[in-house]
Amino acid sequence: MVGKFVLVRTYSAGIHCGILKSISGTEVLLGNSRRIWRWKGANTLSEMSVDGIDQIYSRISEPVENILLTQSIEVIPCSDIAIENLSRSRWGQ
């Protein structure tokens, strides 16, 4: 999955999406990473990885160049539809 756009669920840092740069055990390095801190329109991360989320209610942060997530629980590759949807920031709109 390295090089692909993925969703990462962590133990205590929430949900992130971005380009998977590396993975080693529970450590995941994401590039162009966004934190998804509120969402609607998907019941599970699996659904989010296929269809994305509601763009009105949901909130996704501006991207950071890199983030090292040290306690990842799951890494899910995203469909083209979800990538387009999750690549848009929804801060304060």
URRA-V344902 format. One record per residue. N is the residue number from 0. RES is the residue in three letters. D_LAST is the distance of its C-alpha to the last C-alpha in Angstrom with 1 decimal. Layout:
# URRA-V344902
((N,RES,D_LAST) (N,RES,D_LAST))
This chain:
# URRA-V344902
((0,MET,31.8) (1,VAL,31.7) (2,GLY,29.8) (3,LYS,27.6) (4,PHE,23.9) (5,VAL,24.0) (6,LEU,22.3) (7,VAL,24.0) (8,ARG,24.3) (9,THR,25.8) (10,TYR,28.0) (11,SER,26.0) (12,ALA,23.1) (13,GLY,21.0) (14,ILE,19.8) (15,HIS,19.4) (16,CYS,19.4) (17,GLY,21.0) (18,ILE,24.4) (19,LEU,27.3) (20,LYS,29.6) (21,SER,32.1) (22,ILE,33.0) (23,SER,35.9) (24,GLY,36.5) (25,THR,33.4) (26,GLU,32.0) (27,VAL,29.4) (28,LEU,28.3) (29,LEU,25.0) (30,GLY,24.0) (31,ASN,20.6) (32,SER,19.4) (33,ARG,16.0) (34,ARG,15.8) (35,ILE,14.3) (36,TRP,13.9) (37,ARG,12.8) (38,TRP,13.5) (39,LYS,14.8) (40,GLY,16.9) (41,ALA,19.5) (42,ASN,22.2) (43,THR,23.5) (44,LEU,22.7) (45,SER,25.3) (46,GLU,23.4) (47,MET,20.2) (48,SER,22.5) (49,VAL,23.6) (50,ASP,20.7) (51,GLY,17.4) (52,ILE,14.8) (53,ASP,12.7) (54,GLN,9.5) (55,ILE,7.9) (56,TYR,9.0) (57,SER,9.6) (58,ARG,8.5) (59,ILE,10.4) (60,SER,11.4) (61,GLU,12.4) (62,PRO,15.9) (63,VAL,19.1) (64,GLU,22.3) (65,ASN,24.3) (66,ILE,24.3) (67,LEU,27.4) (68,LEU,26.9) (69,THR,30.3) (70,GLN,30.2) (71,SER,28.9) (72,ILE,29.9) (73,GLU,28.9) (74,VAL,27.8) (75,ILE,26.9) (76,PRO,26.8) (77,CYS,24.1) (78,SER,24.7) (79,ASP,23.6) (80,ILE,21.2) (81,ALA,19.5) (82,ILE,19.6) (83,GLU,17.7) (84,ASN,15.0) (85,LEU,14.8) (86,SER,14.9) (87,ARG,11.4) (88,SER,9.0) (89,ARG,5.8) (90,TRP,5.7) (91,GLY,3.8) (92,GLN,0.0))
